Amino acid sequence: MSDNTISSRLYPTRIDIPAEARVQIVVLLNKTLAASLDLKTQAKQAHWNVKGTDFYQLHELFDELAGELEEYVDMVAERVTALGGYAVGTARSAANNSILPEYPFDILDGKDHVTALADRFALYAKHIREAIAKTDDLGDADTADLYTEISRTIDKRLWFLEAHLQVAEIKAENGNAGATKTQKTAAGVR
């Protein structure tokens, strides 16, 4: 049975969310499970391979990120099964179904790892926010709440990663720290 078939299959349950809605929610949760597993292993890839003057700080941060993501992997998988679905969470299924791009294996510098992880955390955060809205629309406040819990931490971690990069970005913008890129673009300045 393929990942796509099993990820949308339900077993009998007494939960009061209609089966049609649960199928959609379980498919979405399995997509999140794949991305969560993938992001966790990408954070570990950075943890193992980071080099440079900020080695220790980043080595610890990346390990902490991976640990938090591991908790979300378990929470998401358990929600799938609570809804009567099958959690599809092997490494192979994660690789085949993740929304994230492959992690670059040839980087060592701390800043490059921070950039790669920040890019992926931003994509993951967007997926999580979209999932909040979708599960809420499907009448599953509990899953929307789970996604909201994940979203708060992921946004905070994205902030932590971006804080390592922002000084360089501000300097590149000739010290125009008062206006964001969005504000500059809207005003015609780039």
Sequence and secondary structure as in RCSB ss.txt:
>XXXX:A:sequence
MSDNTISSRLYPTRIDIPAEARVQIVVLLNKTLAASLDLKTQAKQAHWNVKGTDFYQLHELFDELAGELEEYVDM
VAERVTALGGYAVGTARSAANNSILPEYPFDILDGKDHVTALADRFALYAKHIREAIAKTDDLGDADTADLYTEI
SRTIDKRLWFLEAHLQVAEIKAENGNAGATKTQKTAAGVR
>XXXX:A:secstr
  HHHHTT B     SS HHHHHHHHHHHHHHHHHHHHHHHHHHHHHHH BSTTHHHHHHHHHHHHHHHHHHHHH
HHHHHHHTTB     HHHHHHH SS    TT  BHHHHHHHHHHHHHHHHHHHHHHHHHHHHTT HHHHHHHHHH
HHHHHHHHHHHHHTTHHHHHHHTTT TTS HHHHHHTT  
